[in-house]
């Protein structure tokens, strides 16, 4: 059943046409990923579907009585409410039923009413009706549901009483996201929900969406996330919507095939058009030379046929992307940075506890950890913006440091892109415009005010200024947040080829897999180093967690009762090859991919052996048929993942 229908939808921002004749249908139960370049109209389309904006032309309809939940990219509502009231905002009807029940309870406790059987019966009847509505709407589970979703998104119950307006941008996003997930609407619209989530929050959200029974449309540039939670991709390009019945990886392959077919059709049509034009020219020439009206009539008829022909637009096989030309002014020494016994505490909480680490020239290191674990604080200490309580940071010889903050307020929203860039870079207009064009600011775009820029465009502009300074040590705090997929891929490629040193805070698993030589994990003040990519780090962490869980399990018949847990099964999906669309690149990258797959295969084989042992034990026991069946299904899922991963390994071989 169709729940969203759009026909020839046009939307303008001022004089700028954002959506140009968008046509789409969303079926009930679909899991849709909405992608496109920065400024292509993704957020605008979600606002139209949510009812917050209206189309200038065309028609957009939703199924009657449908409940819609919407997470904007930058939440700016609920300023006067507390965090708990925002979390419970979608459950307002429940609280109305509860208030009615409390009102009736107070009335029934009045002595005069309690002594009147007829009046008391009426109140009891009304109370029963309100209670039935409260229970049917899930009222008795509401508080537990709020706490469950808040815990999954790492919202501290101690913050429930805080005013929403006092939260940071990332905290606001998590709270509003939680408020929508708590309601479980029929249609869920999420605009960049992963931008401010750490790895635990990402994994929790992925699992939540995989179990979600409603329909959702998600704007996201997180390729890893899209591959796990969507089964259909809608791409906004040149104001139009193109649909692909696939995950992100399938979309990449399908789009390339579609473009090649469209280009072949375009070339074939151009040959026909050229031949018709040549025939028209000859007919008209013959008509003039022979003074024959018949030739002119035939030429006119053919010209009308040419005008009626629906011309195929020339497809753009390779769209322009930002050019992040990372070239250091000078090489630093081999020892780039050394962290020795760093201590740092905030309000009695220790975020760095005698942390030791070092960076060598040319290393690419990714810093991961839970939200609030102190990653940005570590950067600020390295930059000298925060003083450590103990220990020291030593930068090496000739280190030229460049820093990109996760969030940076626009200094003057009325300033144009060109004026701001010229002022910060101290360049003449011509040179400034030439550089801005490499970062996709050209034509009238350079005269847009800063307040009109999307999050991704503001990040691109800040990266342009950073790169212009030619640093040899990059400290990047969530650099891919808000960047579109093309810009992410361009930045990843530039960072790979950058000869200097990179330390980046990121939860973008695609970037980590492609870039990281080493991963630093910050957990409860402890800084731990792990060699390899994200998948290798993830498998190592899972083995540690699995081993700890197995050690806590009781022993029976001399064997551990370890089985393939759902968490382990889910985690194996993480250990798969880089998606289609990631350029294979160097032989070193392919070798790392092969080694990573072999490591993941070994982990899966161990889990499969444990599952077989558990099945054998259960089969020897009497009863427990339901448990045996459940374990068998888990074992089959493991086998399927192992087979798929083996195919990927064979392809690499």
Buried (B, 14 or more C-beta within 10 A) or exposed (E): EEBBBBBBBBBBEEEEBBBBBBEBEBEBBBBBBBBBBBBBBBBBBBBBBBEEBEBEEBEBEBBEEBEBBBBBBBBEEBEEBBBBBBBBBBBEEBBEBBEBBEBBEEBBEEEEBEEEEEBBEEBEEBBEBBBEBBEEBEBEEBEEBBBBBBEBBBBEEEBBEBBBEEBEBBBBBBBBBBBBBBBBBBBBBBBBBBBBBBBBBBBBBBBBBEEBEBBBBBBBBBBBBBBBBBEBBBBBBEBBBBBBEBBBBBBBBBBEEBBEEBBEEBEEBEEEBEEBEEBBEEBBEBBEEEEEEEBBEBBEEBBEEBEEEEEBEEBEEEEEBBBBBBEBEEBBEEBBBBBBEBBBBEEEEBBBBBBEBBBBBBBBBBBBBBBBBBBBBBBBBBBEEBEBBEBEBEBBEBBBBBBBBBBEEBEEEEBBBBBBBBEBBEBEEEEBBEBBBBBBBEEEBBEBBBEBBBBBBBBBBBBBBBBBEBBBBBBBBBBBBBBBBBBBBBBBBBBBEBEBBBBBBBBBBBBBBBBBBBBBBBEEBBBEEBEBBBBBBBBBBBBEBBEEBBEEEEEEEEEBBBBBBEEBBBBBBBBBBBBBBBEEBEEEBEEBBBEBBEBBBEBBEBBBEBBBBBBEBBEEEEEEEEEBEEBBEBBEBBBEBBEEBBEBBEEEE
